[in-house]
Amino acid sequence: MLWIPFTLAAAFTQALRNAQQKQLSREVNALGVTLARFIWALPLAVLYLVVLYASAPAELPQFSGRFVFDVAAAAFAQIFATALMVLLFQRRSYATGVGLAKSEALLAAVLGSIFFGALLGPVGWLGVMVGSVAVWLMKGRSEPGTLDLATLLLGLASGLCFALTTLWVRDACHQLQLPFMHTAAWALVWTISIQVAALTGWLALRDPQTLGKLWKRPSLVFRISLSSSIASLCWFTAVNLEDVGLVKTLGQIEVFFTLLLSHHWLKEQVSHREKLGLLLIVVSAVLVILPALST
């Protein structure tokens, strides 16, 4: 049952982070906005790990080759997923970009069943399918007579990368014989360390001007990193406790928070189509939670 509050907390803080990334994307390119997500998250994650061990002592883990592969793969998949979603923000509205990227729930369920041995019951699969219909409604509409194929493919690619990130993180957590909070914290520190090193090195060599732009927006960059680190910790903990398909389907409640932030903070209009998508997301979340409540 603990996975439910962790998932809800992750969904809210992720929606908040995405709204802040949308703001930054008006001034900084996709890789720069992606780095903003991680750069301050690393010291915050390390601090959390130290505090966790001080308050709840546990053994230090032994990191297997499979764990290192999993966190490295998750790190780069999350970089690509975030960069693709920022490109979505630059092409379409904040709500539409997030809605398309939420295709990850269905993709995570399918990939988890095929490659990671995750089992979903009939009600769980129904929740995934309802959530997928909601995501389709949330994608918004193209100009009359046209199909915005590039935007749709960007959204599906972002969702696929986010799904792979979550599956690899779950597998990494299961390689450590520690309490679930400690395994999630270690996976978070490893993943963010790889992301910061890779992105900072790349931008320093190829695009130092972007690093300068981030330096000029310290407050916004810190807020993005803070909300990102909280969201990642909650996601990592939730998927360590429950199957990825269920976590990510319930996590589509993020779109509810997205609509609120889009309308009240970013002043974007919410269409009837998006409101219907919101209703289906709530139905999807209920379908996912009910089996968990009965066990």
Residue, then its C-alpha position, 0 to 999 in steps of 0.5 A: m500500500l505504501w506505493i500509492p502515496f509515493t506515486l501520488a507524491a511523485a506525480f505532483t512534484q513531477a508535474l511541478r517540475n515539468a511546468q518549471q521546465k516549460q518556463l526554462s525552455r523558452e530561454v534554454n535548449a533541450l539539453g540545457v533544460t535536461l541538465a537543469r533537472f539533474i544538476w542540483a539534484l545530485p547533492l540533494a540525493v547524496l544528502y538524503l542518502v547520508v541522512l537516511y543512513a544516519s536515521a536508519p542504519a543499514e549495510l553498505p551494498q555490493f554493486s553487481g555488474r547488472f546493477v551498474f548496467d541498469v542504472a547507466a541504461a536508466a540514466f541515459a534513457q531518462i536524459f533522452a526522455t526529458a530532452l524529447m519532452v522539452l522538444l514537445f514543450q517547444r512545439r506544443s503546449y505544456a499540457t499537450g507535451v505532458g499528455l503525450a509523454k504519458s504514453e509511458a504507462l502502457l509501454a511500461a506495462v507491455l515491456g514489463s510483461i515481456f522482458f521483466g516478468a511483471l504480471l498485471g491482472p485483468v483489472g490492472w490491464l483495463g486501467v492501463m487501456v483506459g489510461s491510454v485512451a486518456v493520453w490519446l485525448m490529451k494529445g490535442r488536435s492538429e490543424p484541420g486536415t493534417l496529422d502532426l506525425a512528428t509531434l506524435l512520434l516525439g511523444l511516443a519516443s519520450g514515453l518509451c524512454f521514460a518507460l525503459t527508465t522505470l523498468w531499468v530502475r526497478d531491476a537495479c533496485h532488486q539487485l540490492q539486498l537492502p530496505f526499500m528506501h535505501t535501495a531507491a536512494w542508492a539507485l537515485v544517487w548512481t543515476i543522477s551522478i551518471q546524468v550530471a557527468a554526461l550532460t555537463g561534459w557534453l555541454a562543456l565541450r560542445d555548447p558552453q553558452t548553454l551552461g552560461k544561460l543556466w548560470k544566469r537562472p540559479s533560482l529556477v534551475f534549483r527549483i527544477s532540480l529540487s522538485s526533480s529529485i523529490a519526484s525521482l526518489c518517490w518514483f524509484t521507491a514506488v516501483n521498488l514496491e510495486d509492478v511498474g505498469l501499476v505505478k505508472t498507470l496510477g501515475q497518470i494522475e499527474v495529468f490532473f496536476t498538469l491541467l491545474l498548473s497549465h490553467h492557473w499558473l501558465k494560463e493555458q486554455v483547457s479544452h473539453r477534450e482535455k477535460l474528458g481525458l482528465l476524467l478517464i485518467v481518474v477512472s484509470a487510477v481507480l481501476v489500478i488502486l482497487p485491486a491493491l486495496s483488496t489485498 
